[in-house]
Amino acid sequence: MAIVTATEFNQRPSEVKARSEREPVFVTDRGRATTVVLSIAEFERLRAAKPVRSLGQALVADDDIDLDIVRENSSGRAADLDD
């Protein structure tokens, strides 16, 4: 991960573009990341990635999901109420 300031980005855009071919380049403004420069290949790879779904979304989807849910029948342990 490379980090450059906004000033460096404005002064040397060709270097930032070349570096983004190897790794994402974070551009900071007043010490805070505001922009990320990516190669087009990395952008396309991220865009094509399947979105992360929550468990709830996966369960209501039409996907075939086999869940082997086993309920534990132990009674647990007795509570110790002595001080």
VOPAZA-747457 format. One record per residue (C-alpha): residue number from 1; residue in one letter; x, y, z. Coordinates in Angstrom, 3 decimals, padded with zeros to 6 digits. Last residue first. Layout:
<atoms>
pos	code	east	north	up
NUM	a	X	Y	Z
...
</atoms>
This chain:
<atoms>
pos	code	east	north	up
83	d	-021.808	-015.545	048.129
82	d	-023.726	-018.736	047.351
81	l	-025.928	-018.614	044.235
80	d	-023.871	-021.082	042.175
79	a	-026.036	-021.806	039.143
78	a	-026.280	-025.453	038.166
77	r	-024.659	-026.442	034.926
76	g	-026.052	-026.885	031.442
75	s	-029.110	-029.043	030.966
74	s	-027.558	-030.781	028.005
73	n	-029.769	-031.263	024.971
72	e	-027.545	-029.656	022.342
71	r	-029.459	-028.893	019.201
70	v	-027.820	-030.036	016.003
69	i	-028.158	-027.925	012.875
68	d	-026.904	-029.554	009.718
67	l	-027.466	-026.750	007.244
66	d	-027.680	-027.502	003.562
65	i	-027.780	-024.405	001.386
64	d	-029.244	-024.648	-002.089
63	d	-029.399	-021.042	-003.211
62	d	-032.814	-019.437	-003.690
61	a	-031.888	-016.648	-001.305
60	v	-033.600	-016.297	002.085
59	l	-030.778	-018.052	003.948
58	a	-027.982	-016.228	002.129
57	q	-029.530	-012.824	002.848
56	g	-029.842	-013.695	006.536
55	l	-026.254	-014.907	006.689
54	s	-025.124	-011.580	005.259
53	r	-023.953	-011.393	001.708
52	v	-020.576	-010.299	000.412
51	p	-020.789	-009.129	-003.169
50	k	-019.243	-011.370	-005.788
49	a	-016.076	-009.932	-007.242
48	a	-016.397	-008.517	-010.768
47	r	-016.033	-004.902	-009.632
46	l	-012.975	-005.742	-007.559
45	r	-011.252	-007.452	-010.478
44	e	-012.259	-004.619	-012.828
43	f	-010.738	-002.033	-010.461
42	e	-007.568	-004.092	-010.070
41	a	-007.153	-004.340	-013.853
40	i	-007.932	-000.622	-014.277
39	s	-005.073	000.173	-011.930
38	l	-006.164	001.783	-008.708
37	v	-005.811	005.298	-007.262
36	v	-007.433	005.698	-003.847
35	t	-008.753	009.048	-002.633
34	t	-009.400	010.888	000.623
33	a	-006.949	009.394	003.115
32	r	-006.536	011.832	006.001
31	g	-003.232	013.539	006.861
30	r	-004.265	016.981	005.647
29	d	-005.325	015.501	002.317
28	t	-004.096	011.995	001.671
27	v	-003.904	010.036	-001.573
26	f	-003.831	006.252	-001.176
25	v	-002.089	004.334	-003.954
24	p	-003.253	000.794	-004.685
23	e	-000.429	-001.523	-005.756
22	r	001.727	-002.422	-008.771
21	e	-000.131	-000.606	-011.570
20	s	-000.922	002.135	-009.042
19	r	002.805	002.948	-008.993
18	a	002.697	003.990	-012.642
17	k	-000.325	006.216	-012.043
16	v	001.336	007.821	-009.019
15	e	004.514	008.433	-011.007
14	s	002.540	010.004	-013.857
13	p	000.617	012.229	-011.431
12	r	003.788	013.829	-010.053
11	q	003.046	017.368	-008.777
10	n	-000.677	016.902	-008.147
9	f	-000.221	013.554	-006.385
8	e	002.676	014.913	-004.350
7	t	000.485	017.832	-003.222
6	a	-002.402	015.509	-002.397
5	t	-000.039	013.534	-000.197
4	v	001.117	010.081	-001.164
3	i	000.545	006.677	000.439
2	a	001.462	003.329	-001.056
1	m	000.000	000.000	000.000
</atoms>
